[in-house]
Amino acid sequence: MLCGISPDDGGLPEAVANAPEAPSIGPTVRQGTNEDKNPGWSEPCPEPVIFRTNAPQPQDANTVKRYSFKLFALDAEIDLAPEATKADLLRAIDGHVLVGGELTGEQVGKITVSR
């Protein structure tokens, strides 16, 4: 979770440090607590898919995991504590969303066949 990104910023840099503040993005940018209970980015790491069967399966079977990133443009600046969570963010932006969008990415992985 990132908040406080200026509308003038044209993108996000790579390898932002996992810390409550993100000065490489902007002076007011804050990173919230991720699902691992740490500040900053926690990359997607899906559990491996294991398919158990006695029947033969294709060796090139794939699984697709989808990840969604929600983006919001607000009519006000919000100030969240470093330990803020997604729920805290959603409460703070309620009534201030001008426009929103969603970016969905897919990760393709192999299915392990176990007999």
C-alpha positions as CSV (number, residue, x, y, z in Angstrom):
1,M,0.0,0.0,0.0
2,L,1.4,3.4,-1.0
3,C,-0.2,6.7,-0.3
4,G,0.8,10.3,-0.7
5,I,2.0,10.0,-4.3
6,S,1.9,13.4,-6.1
7,P,-0.3,13.7,-9.2
8,D,2.8,15.2,-10.9
9,D,4.8,11.9,-10.5
10,G,5.0,10.0,-13.8
11,G,5.7,6.5,-12.4
12,L,7.2,4.5,-9.6
13,P,10.9,3.7,-9.4
14,E,12.2,0.1,-9.0
15,A,13.4,-1.4,-5.8
16,V,11.8,1.0,-3.3
17,A,13.1,0.2,0.2
18,N,10.6,-1.6,2.5
19,A,10.2,1.2,5.1
20,P,7.3,3.3,6.3
21,E,8.6,6.3,4.3
22,A,9.4,6.2,0.6
23,P,11.5,9.3,-0.2
24,S,12.6,7.8,-3.6
25,I,9.0,8.3,-4.7
26,G,8.3,11.6,-3.0
27,P,8.6,13.4,0.3
28,T,5.1,12.7,1.5
29,V,4.8,9.1,0.3
30,R,4.1,6.5,3.0
31,Q,4.0,2.7,2.7
32,G,1.5,0.8,4.8
33,T,1.8,-2.6,6.5
34,N,1.6,-5.6,4.1
35,E,0.1,-9.0,4.7
36,D,3.4,-10.2,6.1
37,K,3.0,-7.5,8.8
38,N,6.0,-5.5,7.5
39,P,6.1,-2.0,5.9
40,G,6.4,-1.9,2.1
41,W,6.1,-4.3,-0.8
42,S,5.7,-8.0,-0.3
43,E,5.9,-9.6,-3.7
44,P,3.3,-12.2,-4.7
45,C,4.4,-15.7,-3.8
46,P,1.6,-18.2,-4.6
47,E,1.7,-21.7,-3.1
48,P,2.8,-24.3,-5.6
49,V,-0.1,-26.3,-7.2
50,I,0.3,-30.1,-6.7
51,F,-2.1,-32.3,-8.7
52,R,-2.3,-35.8,-7.4
53,T,-3.7,-38.5,-9.7
54,N,-3.1,-42.0,-11.0
55,A,-4.1,-40.9,-14.5
56,P,-1.5,-39.5,-16.9
57,Q,-1.5,-35.7,-17.1
58,P,0.2,-33.4,-19.6
59,Q,3.7,-32.5,-18.6
60,D,3.3,-28.9,-19.6
61,A,0.2,-28.1,-17.5
62,N,0.1,-24.5,-16.2
63,T,-1.7,-22.7,-13.5
64,V,-2.5,-18.9,-13.5
65,K,-2.5,-16.7,-10.4
66,R,-4.1,-13.3,-10.8
67,Y,-3.1,-10.2,-8.7
68,S,-5.0,-7.0,-8.7
69,F,-3.7,-3.6,-7.8
70,K,-6.2,-0.9,-7.1
71,L,-5.4,2.8,-7.8
72,F,-7.3,5.8,-6.5
73,A,-7.1,9.5,-7.3
74,L,-8.3,11.6,-4.3
75,D,-9.5,15.1,-3.8
76,A,-7.6,15.4,-0.5
77,E,-4.3,14.4,1.0
78,I,-4.5,11.7,3.7
79,D,-2.1,11.1,6.5
80,L,-1.8,7.6,7.7
81,A,0.5,6.2,10.4
82,P,3.4,3.9,9.3
83,E,1.6,0.8,10.6
84,A,-1.6,1.6,8.6
85,T,-3.3,-1.3,7.0
86,K,-5.5,-1.6,3.9
87,A,-8.6,-1.3,6.0
88,D,-7.2,2.0,7.5
89,L,-6.5,3.3,4.0
90,L,-10.0,2.4,2.7
91,R,-11.6,4.2,5.8
92,A,-9.4,7.3,5.2
93,I,-10.2,7.6,1.5
94,D,-14.0,7.1,1.9
95,G,-15.7,10.0,0.3
96,H,-12.5,11.4,-1.3
97,V,-12.2,9.1,-4.4
98,L,-12.3,11.1,-7.6
99,V,-11.6,8.2,-9.9
100,G,-10.3,4.7,-9.4
101,G,-8.9,1.8,-11.5
102,E,-7.6,-1.7,-11.2
103,L,-4.5,-3.2,-12.8
104,T,-4.5,-7.0,-13.0
105,G,-1.4,-9.1,-13.6
106,E,-1.1,-12.8,-14.1
107,Q,1.6,-15.2,-13.0
108,V,1.9,-18.5,-14.9
109,G,3.4,-21.4,-13.2
110,K,3.8,-25.2,-13.7
111,I,1.5,-27.7,-12.1
112,T,3.5,-30.5,-10.4
113,V,2.0,-33.9,-11.1
114,S,2.4,-36.4,-8.2
115,R,1.4,-40.1,-8.5
